[in-house]
Amino acid sequence: MKEVNLIAKLADLQEVDYHNTLVLHAVIEVLVAKGLLTKDEIAHKMSELDTQLTFHIDTYAKLTDTVNSRQMQIKPLL
């Protein structure tokens, strides 16, 4: 039964992801059509955000690895 629920949740997430992507694409197209943004500006901002997010993810992963390795070195008192 758990597998059925998991598969249903994944299907729901795929549907939500599709609709979010569709809305985002529509908003971008409207902004470009109205001359408020260019596709190059959007691509540049996407690249900036991707770089920032990648940096944060990498930093978090390194910190997590450091904490985990230090915890393994701590010996119990008992």
C-alpha positions in Angstrom: 0.0 0.0 0.0 2.9 2.4 0.8 4.2 1.9 -2.8 0.9 2.9 -4.3 0.8 6.0 -2.1 4.4 6.8 -3.1 3.7 6.4 -6.8 0.5 8.6 -6.5 2.6 11.3 -4.7 5.2 11.2 -7.5 2.5 11.5 -10.1 1.1 14.5 -8.3 4.5 16.1 -8.1 5.0 15.6 -11.8 1.7 17.3 -12.5 2.5 20.2 -10.2 5.9 20.5 -11.8 4.4 20.6 -15.3 1.9 23.3 -14.3 4.6 25.4 -12.6 6.8 25.1 -15.7 3.9 26.0 -17.9 3.0 29.1 -15.8 6.7 30.2 -15.7 7.0 29.8 -19.4 3.9 31.9 -20.0 5.0 34.6 -17.7 8.4 34.8 -19.4 6.8 34.9 -22.9 4.4 37.8 -21.8 7.3 39.8 -20.2 9.4 39.4 -23.4 6.4 40.2 -25.6 5.8 43.4 -23.7 9.5 44.3 -23.9 10.0 44.3 -20.2 12.7 41.7 -20.4 14.8 40.1 -23.0 15.5 36.4 -23.3 19.2 37.2 -22.8 18.5 39.0 -19.5 16.5 36.0 -18.3 19.3 33.6 -19.3 21.9 35.8 -17.6 19.8 35.9 -14.4 19.3 32.1 -14.5 23.0 31.6 -14.8 23.6 33.9 -11.8 21.1 32.2 -9.7 22.4 28.8 -10.7 25.9 29.8 -9.7 24.7 31.1 -6.3 22.6 28.0 -5.6 25.4 25.6 -6.6 27.8 27.5 -4.3 25.4 27.2 -1.4 24.7 23.5 -2.0 28.4 22.8 -2.3 29.2 24.8 0.9 26.4 23.0 2.8 27.6 19.6 1.6 31.2 20.4 2.7 30.0 21.6 6.1 27.9 18.5 6.5 30.8 16.2 5.6 33.0 18.1 8.1 30.5 17.8 10.9 29.9 14.1 10.2 33.6 13.3 10.2 34.1 15.2 13.5 31.2 13.4 15.1 32.8 10.1 14.1 36.0 11.1 15.8 34.2 11.8 19.1 34.4 8.8 21.4 31.7 8.2 24.0 32.5 8.8 27.6 30.9 5.6 28.8 
